[in-house]
Amino acid sequence: SIDLGEETFGGRADIGLVWESVVQENAAARRGTHGTKTRGEVRGSGRKPWRQKGTGRARVGEIRNPLWRTGGTVFGPRPRSYAYPLPKKVVRRALRAALVQKLRDGAVTVVDELSVDEPKTSQAVELLARFDVAGRALLVDTKSGEHLKRAVQNLSKVRVVDSNQVTARDVAAAARILMTPAAVEHLEKVLAS
């Protein structure tokens, strides 16, 4: 049992902010390596295939013309970054809203410590079973141990995140959240500002 500040973990959960933050983070995670070749990049000569007049055929300047088969693409996708910034206050308020919603759903459990003796998946499974956690889970600590991070590496639905790197997307995606008191204290301090 732990007391949480009403000004930080109370009030209304603004789900719109959570959505905005998740969309922004998904956009930043996109690779953006798609690309097509323009008429200046496709293979082929720049020579005029036939003379302008007198042949009865349509006038054409080069075989790389976008109207032709094997020609360039007009306004096709280009490699680019999809990332865009969100104000820091919006990011913090979105994280706060996501945590408030999970608290209301009863999906947050505060545990004394999150650690394993050896970096073994079996120990991570035992740790999760001890707290009756199944499915998507998020483990939040102030300084996650290297053993724990390596132990959950093979569990596709479990993530270990430090409290200074947790995002609204992490919280929203998890069905259960395990946090240490130190992580809760750190988040209270960050979200109060």
One Martini backbone bead per residue (centre of mass of N, CA, C, O) as a GRO file, in nm:
protein
  193
    1SER     BB    1   0.097   0.036   0.022
    2ILE     BB    2   0.037   0.368  -0.125
    3ASP     BB    3   0.074   0.711  -0.140
    4LEU     BB    4  -0.088   0.939  -0.357
    5GLY     BB    5  -0.095   1.218  -0.528
    6GLU     BB    6  -0.367   1.402  -0.628
    7GLU     BB    7  -0.227   1.607  -0.831
    8THR     BB    8  -0.106   1.366  -1.003
    9PHE     BB    9  -0.319   1.091  -0.964
   10GLY     BB   10  -0.557   1.274  -1.025
   11GLY     BB   11  -0.839   1.315  -1.186
   12ARG     BB   12  -0.851   1.353  -1.522
   13ALA     BB   13  -0.833   1.150  -1.810
   14ASP     BB   14  -0.667   1.241  -2.108
   15ILE     BB   15  -0.702   1.053  -2.389
   16GLY     BB   16  -0.617   1.247  -2.618
   17LEU     BB   17  -0.320   1.275  -2.527
   18VAL     BB   18  -0.244   0.982  -2.551
   19TRP     BB   19  -0.299   0.954  -2.850
   20GLU     BB   20  -0.099   1.174  -2.945
   21SER     BB   21   0.156   1.040  -2.824
   22VAL     BB   22   0.137   0.766  -2.972
   23VAL     BB   23   0.143   0.875  -3.262
   24GLN     BB   24   0.417   1.018  -3.238
   25GLU     BB   25   0.583   0.762  -3.163
   26ASN     BB   26   0.509   0.597  -3.414
   27ALA     BB   27   0.623   0.797  -3.620
   28ALA     BB   28   0.922   0.791  -3.510
   29ALA     BB   29   0.948   0.467  -3.569
   30ARG     BB   30   0.962   0.509  -3.851
   31ARG     BB   31   1.172   0.465  -4.118
   32GLY     BB   32   1.155   0.595  -4.418
   33THR     BB   33   1.288   0.403  -4.681
   34HIS     BB   34   1.124   0.486  -4.905
   35GLY     BB   35   1.138   0.465  -5.280
   36THR     BB   36   1.162   0.640  -5.591
   37LYS     BB   37   1.216   0.697  -5.930
   38THR     BB   38   1.297   0.933  -6.127
   39ARG     BB   39   1.376   1.050  -6.442
   40GLY     BB   40   1.681   1.103  -6.333
   41GLU     BB   41   1.727   0.780  -6.218
   42VAL     BB   42   1.667   0.614  -6.439
   43ARG     BB   43   1.724   0.404  -6.685
   44GLY     BB   44   1.873   0.577  -6.953
   45SER     BB   45   1.860   0.780  -7.206
   46GLY     BB   46   1.864   1.133  -7.332
   47ARG     BB   47   1.783   1.064  -7.601
   48LYS     BB   48   1.614   1.115  -7.884
   49PRO     BB   49   1.434   0.872  -8.040
   50TRP     BB   50   1.297   1.090  -8.233
   51ARG     BB   51   1.189   1.310  -8.426
   52GLN     BB   52   0.959   1.558  -8.400
   53LYS     BB   53   0.899   1.548  -8.716
   54GLY     BB   54   0.733   1.333  -8.971
   55THR     BB   55   0.635   1.040  -8.834
   56GLY     BB   56   0.339   1.044  -8.669
   57ARG     BB   57   0.434   1.061  -8.392
   58ALA     BB   58   0.482   1.131  -8.086
   59ARG     BB   59   0.625   1.348  -7.894
   60VAL     BB   60   0.967   1.295  -7.766
   61GLY     BB   61   1.263   1.314  -7.548
   62GLU     BB   62   1.255   1.038  -7.366
   63ILE     BB   63   1.260   0.713  -7.206
   64ARG     BB   64   1.211   0.846  -6.899
   65ASN     BB   65   0.931   0.894  -6.921
   66PRO     BB   66   0.646   0.866  -6.720
   67LEU     BB   67   0.455   0.747  -6.957
   68TRP     BB   68   0.647   0.522  -6.965
   69ARG     BB   69   0.774   0.233  -6.961
   70THR     BB   70   1.039   0.258  -6.731
   71GLY     BB   71   0.985   0.512  -6.609
   72GLY     BB   72   0.937   0.754  -6.413
   73THR     BB   73   0.828   0.890  -6.106
   74VAL     BB   74   0.564   1.087  -5.990
   75PHE     BB   75   0.548   1.176  -5.673
   76GLY     BB   76   0.691   0.983  -5.503
   77PRO     BB   77   0.834   0.831  -5.262
   78ARG     BB   78   1.055   0.945  -5.002
   79PRO     BB   79   1.300   0.964  -4.802
   80ARG     BB   80   1.192   1.000  -4.450
   81SER     BB   81   1.084   1.166  -4.168
   82TYR     BB   82   0.805   1.128  -3.926
   83ALA     BB   83   0.897   1.311  -3.721
   84TYR     BB   84   0.757   1.494  -3.435
   85PRO     BB   85   0.694   1.737  -3.215
   86LEU     BB   86   0.624   1.769  -2.866
   87PRO     BB   87   0.539   1.909  -2.602
   88LYS     BB   88   0.645   1.850  -2.286
   89LYS     BB   89   0.370   1.890  -2.144
   90VAL     BB   90   0.213   1.686  -2.315
   91VAL     BB   91   0.382   1.438  -2.245
   92ARG     BB   92   0.334   1.449  -1.938
   93ARG     BB   93   0.020   1.449  -1.946
   94ALA     BB   94  -0.005   1.178  -2.093
   95LEU     BB   95   0.133   1.003  -1.879
   96ARG     BB   96  -0.057   1.078  -1.650
   97ALA     BB   97  -0.320   0.979  -1.787
   98ALA     BB   98  -0.233   0.683  -1.821
   99LEU     BB   99  -0.185   0.626  -1.518
  100VAL     BB  100  -0.466   0.700  -1.413
  101GLN     BB  101  -0.618   0.485  -1.577
  102LYS     BB  102  -0.465   0.237  -1.459
  103LEU     BB  103  -0.543   0.289  -1.166
  104ARG     BB  104  -0.853   0.267  -1.210
  105ASP     BB  105  -0.820  -0.037  -1.329
  106GLY     BB  106  -0.600  -0.194  -1.145
  107ALA     BB  107  -0.295  -0.227  -1.306
  108VAL     BB  108  -0.129  -0.134  -1.051
  109THR     BB  109   0.184  -0.242  -0.897
  110VAL     BB  110   0.354  -0.227  -0.588
  111VAL     BB  111   0.694  -0.311  -0.536
  112ASP     BB  112   0.984  -0.342  -0.371
  113GLU     BB  113   1.123  -0.535  -0.604
  114LEU     BB  114   1.312  -0.571  -0.925
  115SER     BB  115   1.461  -0.895  -0.931
  116VAL     BB  116   1.739  -1.106  -1.027
  117ASP     BB  117   2.003  -1.325  -1.004
  118GLU     BB  118   1.968  -1.417  -1.306
  119PRO     BB  119   1.976  -1.412  -1.669
  120LYS     BB  120   1.672  -1.567  -1.664
  121THR     BB  121   1.367  -1.649  -1.783
  122SER     BB  122   1.263  -1.824  -1.547
  123GLN     BB  123   1.288  -1.595  -1.334
  124ALA     BB  124   1.093  -1.399  -1.470
  125VAL     BB  125   0.847  -1.587  -1.458
  126GLU     BB  126   0.842  -1.613  -1.149
  127LEU     BB  127   0.805  -1.312  -1.087
  128LEU     BB  128   0.532  -1.284  -1.239
  129ALA     BB  129   0.380  -1.514  -1.084
  130ARG     BB  130   0.394  -1.383  -0.800
  131PHE     BB  131   0.203  -1.130  -0.931
  132ASP     BB  132  -0.004  -1.231  -1.141
  133VAL     BB  133   0.132  -1.213  -1.441
  134ALA     BB  134  -0.029  -1.170  -1.763
  135GLY     BB  135   0.092  -1.074  -2.045
  136ARG     BB  136   0.107  -0.750  -2.070
  137ALA     BB  137   0.408  -0.592  -1.941
  138LEU     BB  138   0.536  -0.344  -1.698
  139LEU     BB  139   0.863  -0.256  -1.580
  140VAL     BB  140   0.934  -0.020  -1.312
  141ASP     BB  141   1.242   0.157  -1.256
  142THR     BB  142   1.505   0.353  -1.186
  143LYS     BB  143   1.728   0.098  -1.195
  144SER     BB  144   1.768  -0.137  -1.405
  145GLY     BB  145   1.879  -0.437  -1.419
  146GLU     BB  146   2.059  -0.639  -1.629
  147HIS     BB  147   1.930  -0.907  -1.555
  148LEU     BB  148   1.633  -0.832  -1.609
  149LYS     BB  149   1.659  -0.746  -1.904
  150ARG     BB  150   1.767  -1.032  -1.998
  151ALA     BB  151   1.532  -1.210  -1.882
  152VAL     BB  152   1.295  -1.057  -2.073
  153GLN     BB  153   1.386  -1.081  -2.376
  154ASN     BB  154   1.201  -1.353  -2.447
  155LEU     BB  155   0.956  -1.170  -2.363
  156SER     BB  156   0.739  -1.014  -2.576
  157LYS     BB  157   0.522  -0.886  -2.341
  158VAL     BB  158   0.783  -0.770  -2.190
  159ARG     BB  159   0.890  -0.470  -2.012
  160VAL     BB  160   1.182  -0.269  -1.937
  161VAL     BB  161   1.175   0.046  -1.753
  162ASP     BB  162   1.274   0.343  -1.684
  163SER     BB  163   1.135   0.617  -1.524
  164ASN     BB  164   1.283   0.830  -1.735
  165GLN     BB  165   1.152   0.650  -2.009
  166VAL     BB  166   0.863   0.656  -1.979
  167THR     BB  167   0.558   0.620  -2.164
  168ALA     BB  168   0.239   0.632  -2.279
  169ARG     BB  169   0.271   0.387  -2.464
  170ASP     BB  170   0.367   0.184  -2.254
  171VAL     BB  171   0.121   0.208  -2.065
  172ALA     BB  172  -0.112   0.152  -2.274
  173ALA     BB  173   0.002  -0.143  -2.367
  174ALA     BB  174  -0.040  -0.236  -2.080
  175ALA     BB  175  -0.205  -0.450  -1.855
  176ARG     BB  176   0.048  -0.448  -1.657
  177ILE     BB  177   0.201  -0.279  -1.364
  178LEU     BB  178   0.532  -0.267  -1.230
  179MET     BB  179   0.640  -0.095  -0.930
  180THR     BB  180   0.845   0.100  -0.755
  181PRO     BB  181   0.868   0.335  -0.514
  182ALA     BB  182   1.092   0.498  -0.658
  183ALA     BB  183   0.937   0.532  -0.926
  184VAL     BB  184   0.693   0.680  -0.812
  185GLU     BB  185   0.849   0.919  -0.694
  186HIS     BB  186   0.972   1.015  -0.961
  187LEU     BB  187   0.705   1.057  -1.115
  188GLU     BB  188   0.584   1.264  -0.923
  189LYS     BB  189   0.804   1.477  -0.965
  190VAL     BB  190   0.775   1.506  -1.277
  191LEU     BB  191   0.448   1.546  -1.294
  192ALA     BB  192   0.427   1.807  -1.111
  193SER     BB  193   0.580   2.012  -1.323
   0.00000   0.00000   0.00000
